[in-house]
Amino acid sequence: MKIAIGNDHAGTEYKAAVVEFLQSKGIEVSNFGTDGLESVDYPDFVHPVASRVNDKQVDLGILICGTGNGVAMTANKYPNVRAGLCWNKEIVQLIREHNNANILCIPARFTSIPQVIEMVRVYLDTEFLGGRHTNRIEKIPLKC
């Protein structure tokens, strides 16, 4: 499995913990986030992740910023991306089961690192349910 990860300055410590967790599971990680704490612009780190998920160069993506909203808004501009903002494992399970989310967006300022590791575990372990949800997923892309 290949996962792309990106973060701004608010998510640096979280990203390091998530990368360590993923690598311990034998998952290949492409890191597009900052490793510093100095203020940066989150879109610069979202686009490399979202474009790789969009083009199926990686299986899944993870994005981390202060609220998770900025990274989710940016990632969801890509036609094949379904980025979900989550702050607990129950929501993570639902974005995978119901929305077939391929990018997990995490609000670093509203979660703890242990909580995020559990969220990532659920993200990896949960499958899309299909069925009635498939029709809904197919209606998401804008058809102009």
Solvent accessible surface area in square Angstrom, and as a share of the most:
residue,aa,sasa,rsa
1,M,117,0.52
2,K,90,0.38
3,I,0,0.00
4,A,0,0.00
5,I,0,0.00
6,G,1,0.01
7,N,1,0.00
8,D,9,0.05
9,H,45,0.20
10,A,23,0.18
11,G,0,0.00
12,T,15,0.09
13,E,112,0.50
14,Y,33,0.12
15,K,5,0.02
16,A,58,0.45
17,A,25,0.20
18,V,0,0.00
19,V,24,0.14
20,E,128,0.57
21,F,35,0.15
22,L,0,0.00
23,Q,106,0.47
24,S,87,0.56
25,K,118,0.50
26,G,68,0.65
27,I,20,0.10
28,E,98,0.44
29,V,27,0.15
30,S,37,0.24
31,N,71,0.37
32,F,51,0.21
33,G,12,0.12
34,T,20,0.12
35,D,108,0.56
36,G,32,0.31
37,L,125,0.62
38,E,143,0.64
39,S,88,0.56
40,V,45,0.26
41,D,96,0.50
42,Y,79,0.30
43,P,45,0.28
44,D,93,0.48
45,F,40,0.16
46,V,1,0.00
47,H,79,0.35
48,P,35,0.22
49,V,0,0.00
50,A,0,0.00
51,S,33,0.21
52,R,75,0.28
53,V,6,0.04
54,N,21,0.11
55,D,84,0.44
56,K,164,0.69
57,Q,103,0.46
58,V,14,0.08
59,D,78,0.40
60,L,11,0.05
61,G,0,0.00
62,I,0,0.00
63,L,1,0.00
64,I,0,0.00
65,C,6,0.03
66,G,4,0.03
67,T,61,0.35
68,G,0,0.00
69,N,65,0.33
70,G,10,0.10
71,V,1,0.00
72,A,10,0.08
73,M,126,0.56
74,T,16,0.09
75,A,0,0.00
76,N,70,0.36
77,K,156,0.66
78,Y,46,0.17
79,P,96,0.60
80,N,67,0.34
81,V,8,0.04
82,R,54,0.20
83,A,14,0.11
84,G,12,0.11
85,L,44,0.22
86,C,0,0.00
87,W,122,0.43
88,N,44,0.23
89,K,90,0.38
90,E,99,0.44
91,I,43,0.22
92,V,0,0.00
93,Q,79,0.35
94,L,85,0.42
95,I,16,0.08
96,R,26,0.09
97,E,30,0.13
98,H,60,0.27
99,N,66,0.34
100,N,42,0.22
101,A,1,0.01
102,N,20,0.10
103,I,0,0.00
104,L,0,0.00
105,C,0,0.00
106,I,0,0.00
107,P,4,0.03
108,A,5,0.04
109,R,154,0.56
110,F,136,0.57
111,T,15,0.09
112,S,52,0.34
113,I,56,0.28
114,P,103,0.65
115,Q,67,0.30
116,V,1,0.00
117,I,39,0.20
118,E,54,0.24
119,M,0,0.00
120,V,0,0.00
121,R,96,0.35
122,V,14,0.08
123,Y,0,0.00
124,L,32,0.16
125,D,94,0.49
126,T,16,0.09
127,E,128,0.58
128,F,56,0.23
129,L,108,0.54
130,G,15,0.14
131,G,66,0.63
132,R,159,0.58
133,H,8,0.04
134,T,53,0.31
135,N,82,0.42
136,R,128,0.47
137,I,23,0.12
138,E,106,0.48
139,K,146,0.62
140,I,100,0.51
141,P,56,0.36
142,L,156,0.78
143,K,158,0.67
144,C,158,0.95
